[in-house]
Amino acid sequence: MNYFLTYTVYVLILSVLMGISTWKLFKKLGYNPLFAFIPFYNYFLILKETKHPKWWAILSYLPIVGPIMMSVFHLYLMKKFGKTLFKDKLLTVILPFIYMATVNYSKDAEVEDENELFLTDEEKSEKKKDSFIGSVTFAVVFATIIHVFVTQPFGIPTGSMERTLLVGDFLFVNKWSYGYRLPMRPLAIPFLQGTIMDTGEKGNPKDDPKSYVDAVKLPYERILQFNKPQRHDVVVFNYPQDSVHTAIDRKDPYVKRCVAVAGDTFEMRAGRLYVNGKPETVLGDQEIQHAYYVETGSELDIKDLFKKLEYISIIQVDNSSRYFEEAVKKYGINPANTVYLMQLTDKRLKAIKELPQVVSVHEDVMQKGYASINYRDAMRTKIDTTQSIYPINKPWNQDWYGPLKIPKKGDVVTINQESLPMYQWIISEYEHNSLENKNGKIFINGKETNQYTIKQDYYMMVGDNRDASLDARFFGFVPEENIVGKPMFTWMSIEGVFKDSSSSYQADGWRIRWDRMFKATNTGEANKTSYWWIAAMILILFFGWEYFVKLFKKKKAEDD
C-alpha cells in the first residue's frame, strides 16, 4: 500500500472515531450529526463555534502536528459543553474518543454559552490562563511544523567532519534539498528524534522509551525530488544500520560528505580517496584531516597549542600501551621521547613540524591487506560489525579500501557466498525482502537465486576527518530513503559544548565561535557567505509579529 493510500486510511479511521464519539454533540450545536464524520470539516465547525481561527482545521490530520492540534480542538469542544475541570481536560487528552463518547451519550450534556457580562473574576482569570496556554501551544505547533516540514536543527557532537565542520557546530538542515521525505511515524513527540530520555542502562538506547508510536506507520515516500545527492555534498542522513529503531526517519542522524554516488567506484589508497580511479577533488571550504604520530623531546604545552592552532584533536599516547610500542617499532621512534596522536590538516601539520620540541612526524597509515575487524569478546568469537570494516569478508581497512562499486537502481548484481556480505543488508533490511542462506544456497522471498535487482540508489558517505570517522567504510552503503537533506548554514557554534571522544584534552570551558555563525555550509567556496541579515529579519518578524499586528489594528481603529 502506497503512502497516500495508507494516509487516507489513517485519516478515515480517526474521522470515524471522531464521528462515533461526538455526533450527538454536533447535533446539539445545531449541525447535521453526519458532519462529525467528515475529515477537517468536523474540526472547522468546532473552531467556528468556539470562536477560534477556522484555518487551524487544516492542521488537524498532519503527521506529528495533527495529534497535538486534535487534542486542542477536543478541549475546545468539551469546554463548550461545560467540561472544564482538570480531570475533564486530562481525560480528554489521554482518552479522547472514549471520554468524548461518554459525554456524547450522556443525557445531561448541554451547550454552555459563555457571556462576558456574567463571568466571575475567577472565571475571567481562568480564561486568561487558557488564552496564554493556547498561545504557548500554538507556538509549539508552529515550531513543530517548521521542524517536521521545512528545516531541522542538527548539532555536531563528534569530530568526524573536522575541520570542515567542528564539534559544537549547530546547523539548519534543508529537508527539501533532495525532495521532501514524508514522515513515516505520524504519532510522535515533537522535537525528539528516537528516544525520550536515557532511562535504562547508560549508553544503551535499546532500553530507553521511544518518542514515537512504532505501531502506527506509513511507508517511505519522497515528493518533489528534483535533485539527488551529488559528489562533494555535505549530507545529513539516518544511520543505516541502527538496530534500535525500525522507522527509517527515527534512526540516528549522521552528517558526512557524499564522496561517491550510485554507479561510481570508491577506493582508498594509503589514506587518500579515489573515485572512478581519480583522486578526489578538494573543495575550497573542505579541510581534510589525517592521523599523525608526533614525536617530541619534551611534553608540549597543550593549552597554549590550542590557543595558537584553535581547537585540535590530540591524544598523548601512554608509553605502556601497545599503540606506543607499535608506533616505536613501525616508525623508529625513540621510546624515551613523548608521543602524541593528532588529527591534522595540511596547514596544522606544517605548524606542528615547526615546533622546537618536535623530533619527527609520521602519518599513521594502516598496512595494505590488513582486515580491520573488531570483536565484542576477548575470545574473538563475536564480530562487532559497527566497528569493523564493511564488508567483513574483505581484506580492507580505513586506509586501503576497495575498489567498491556503489549500487545503482536497476543494477543486476550476482549473489553468492562471496558477495552476500556486501549485499545482505540491501536485500533484507533496506529493500525489505526475506533472505535465507542455507546449505550453501541463497533464497530471496522463498526462491533460490544467484541474482538480485537493486531497487533504489545508494551513496558512499565519508567524513573529512578520514582517520577518526565512523562512516560508510564501516556501515556500508547509504540508501536513498535514508537521506534527510543538506545543511544550509551554521546558526550557532560553541566550542566545548560536546566532549570530543577523539581527544584526551578538552576545551577549557565554553566559547562561542562568532566567526562561524550564519555561514553557509555547502557552497564549496573558501570564503563562505554569511546569512546573519536573514537571521536578524526572521528574529524581528518572529518576536515582533504580535506587536506589528496590534499596531496595525490600533491605527485602523483610529482611522475608523
LINZI-V6086 format. One record per backbone hydrogen bond with DSSP energy under -0.5 kcal/mol. NH is the residue of the N-H (numbers start at 0). CO is the residue of the C=O. E is the energy in kcal/mol with one decimal. If there is no record, write none. Layout:
# LINZI-V6086
nh co e
NH CO E
NH CO E
This chain:
# LINZI-V6086
nh co e
5 1 -2.3
6 2 -2.8
7 3 -2.0
8 4 -2.0
9 5 -2.1
10 6 -2.3
11 7 -2.5
12 8 -2.4
13 9 -1.9
14 10 -2.3
15 11 -2.4
16 12 -2.2
17 13 -2.4
18 14 -2.6
19 15 -2.8
20 16 -1.7
21 17 -0.9
21 18 -0.7
22 18 -1.8
25 21 -2.1
26 22 -1.7
27 23 -2.1
28 24 -1.2
29 26 -1.3
30 25 -2.5
34 31 -2.3
35 32 -1.5
36 33 -1.7
37 34 -1.0
38 36 -0.6
40 38 -2.8
41 37 -2.3
43 39 -2.2
44 40 -2.1
45 41 -1.4
46 42 -2.5
47 43 -2.0
48 44 -2.5
49 45 -2.0
50 47 -0.9
51 46 -2.6
55 52 -1.3
56 53 -1.6
57 54 -1.7
58 55 -2.2
59 56 -1.5
61 58 -1.0
63 185 -2.8
64 62 -3.0
65 61 -2.9
67 63 -0.7
67 64 -0.6
68 64 -2.1
69 65 -3.1
70 66 -1.8
71 67 -1.8
72 68 -2.7
73 69 -2.8
74 70 -2.0
75 71 -2.0
76 72 -2.2
77 73 -2.5
78 74 -2.3
79 75 -1.6
80 76 -0.8
80 77 -0.7
81 78 -1.9
82 77 -2.8
83 81 -1.4
88 84 -2.1
89 85 -2.7
90 86 -2.4
91 87 -2.0
92 88 -1.7
93 89 -2.6
94 90 -2.3
98 94 -3.0
99 95 -2.6
100 96 -1.2
101 97 -1.7
102 98 -2.0
103 99 -2.9
104 100 -2.3
105 102 -0.8
109 107 -0.6
111 79 -2.9
112 110 -0.6
114 112 -0.5
115 113 -0.5
117 114 -1.4
118 115 -1.0
123 119 -2.4
124 120 -2.4
125 121 -2.2
126 122 -1.9
127 123 -2.1
128 124 -2.0
129 125 -2.4
130 126 -2.2
131 127 -2.2
132 128 -2.7
133 129 -2.5
134 130 -1.9
135 131 -2.4
136 132 -2.8
137 133 -2.4
138 134 -2.1
139 135 -2.3
140 136 -2.6
141 137 -3.0
142 138 -2.3
143 139 -2.3
144 140 -2.5
145 141 -2.0
146 142 -2.5
147 143 -3.0
148 144 -2.7
149 145 -1.8
150 145 -2.1
151 172 -1.6
153 170 -2.5
155 168 -2.3
156 154 -0.8
161 158 -1.3
163 160 -1.4
163 286 -0.6
164 160 -1.9
167 155 -2.7
168 165 -2.1
169 491 -3.2
170 153 -3.5
171 488 -1.8
172 151 -2.5
172 170 -0.5
173 171 -0.5
173 485 -2.7
174 149 -2.1
174 172 -0.7
176 173 -1.0
178 175 -1.3
179 222 -1.8
180 178 -0.5
181 179 -0.7
181 220 -2.2
187 185 -0.8
188 210 -3.0
191 188 -1.3
195 208 -2.8
198 196 -1.2
203 200 -2.2
204 202 -0.7
206 203 -1.3
207 204 -1.5
210 193 -2.1
212 186 -2.8
213 211 -0.8
215 212 -0.7
216 214 -0.9
217 183 -2.5
222 179 -2.5
225 223 -1.3
231 257 -2.9
232 229 -1.9
234 232 -0.6
234 255 -3.0
235 484 -2.8
236 253 -2.4
237 481 -2.5
238 251 -3.6
241 238 -1.3
242 240 -0.7
245 243 -0.6
249 246 -1.4
250 247 -1.3
253 236 -3.4
255 234 -2.0
256 461 -2.0
257 232 -3.4
258 256 -1.0
258 459 -2.2
259 459 -1.2
262 405 -2.4
263 260 -2.4
265 263 -0.5
265 403 -3.2
266 273 -2.0
267 400 -2.8
268 271 -3.0
270 398 -2.2
271 268 -1.9
273 266 -3.2
274 277 -2.8
275 264 -3.1
277 274 -1.7
279 272 -2.2
281 279 -0.6
282 280 -0.6
283 523 -1.8
285 282 -1.3
286 284 -0.5
287 285 -0.6
288 463 -2.1
289 343 -2.0
291 341 -2.8
292 361 -3.3
293 291 -0.6
293 339 -3.0
294 292 -0.6
294 359 -2.9
295 337 -3.0
296 356 -2.7
301 299 -1.4
304 300 -2.3
305 301 -2.5
306 302 -1.4
307 303 -1.9
308 304 -2.7
309 305 -0.9
312 342 -0.5
313 311 -0.6
314 340 -2.1
316 314 -0.7
316 338 -2.3
320 317 -2.0
324 320 -1.6
325 321 -2.7
326 322 -2.2
327 323 -2.5
328 324 -2.2
329 325 -3.0
330 326 -2.5
331 327 -0.9
332 326 -0.6
332 327 -0.6
334 332 -0.5
336 333 -2.2
337 295 -2.2
339 293 -2.4
340 314 -3.0
341 291 -2.8
341 339 -0.6
342 312 -1.8
343 289 -2.7
343 341 -0.6
348 344 -2.4
349 345 -1.8
350 346 -1.5
351 347 -2.3
352 348 -2.2
353 349 -1.0
354 351 -1.6
357 354 -1.1
358 294 -3.4
359 294 -1.4
361 292 -2.5
363 290 -2.5
364 362 -1.0
369 366 -1.6
370 368 -0.5
371 369 -0.6
371 395 -2.3
372 370 -1.4
375 381 -3.5
376 381 -0.5
379 376 -1.4
382 380 -0.6
383 373 -2.7
384 382 -1.2
386 383 -1.1
387 384 -0.6
388 371 -2.7
389 472 -3.0
393 390 -1.5
395 393 -1.9
396 399 -2.5
400 267 -1.7
400 398 -0.5
402 265 -0.5
403 265 -2.5
405 263 -3.0
409 453 -2.7
410 407 -2.7
412 410 -0.7
412 451 -2.9
414 449 -2.6
415 413 -0.6
419 415 -2.1
421 418 -1.1
422 418 -1.4
423 419 -2.2
426 422 -2.5
427 423 -2.6
428 424 -1.7
429 424 -2.5
430 425 -1.8
432 426 -1.8
435 442 -2.7
437 440 -2.1
440 437 -1.9
442 435 -3.1
443 446 -2.6
444 433 -2.8
444 442 -0.5
446 443 -1.6
448 441 -2.2
451 412 -1.9
453 410 -3.0
453 451 -0.6
457 406 -1.5
458 477 -1.7
459 259 -2.7
460 458 -0.6
461 256 -2.6
461 459 -0.6
464 159 -2.5
465 288 -1.2
465 463 -1.6
467 464 -2.2
470 468 -1.1
471 460 -2.8
473 470 -2.8
474 470 -2.1
475 471 -1.5
477 458 -2.6
478 476 -0.6
479 456 -1.8
481 478 -1.5
482 479 -1.6
483 235 -2.4
484 235 -1.7
485 173 -1.4
486 233 -0.5
487 171 -3.7
488 171 -0.7
489 518 -2.5
490 169 -1.9
490 488 -0.7
491 169 -1.3
493 167 -2.4
494 510 -3.2
496 493 -1.1
500 498 -0.8
502 499 -1.6
503 313 -2.2
504 313 -1.0
508 506 -1.6
510 494 -1.7
512 492 -3.0
513 511 -1.4
515 512 -1.7
516 512 -0.6
516 513 -0.9
517 489 -4.5
518 489 -0.8
518 515 -1.1
519 528 -2.3
520 487 -1.6
527 525 -1.0
530 517 -4.1
534 530 -2.2
535 531 -2.4
536 532 -1.9
537 533 -2.4
538 534 -2.3
539 535 -2.2
540 536 -2.5
541 537 -2.8
542 538 -2.6
543 539 -2.0
544 540 -1.1
547 543 -2.5
548 544 -2.3
549 545 -2.3
550 546 -2.3
551 547 -2.3
552 548 -2.4
553 549 -2.4
554 550 -2.2
555 551 -2.3
556 552 -2.3
557 553 -2.1
558 554 -2.1
559 555 -2.0
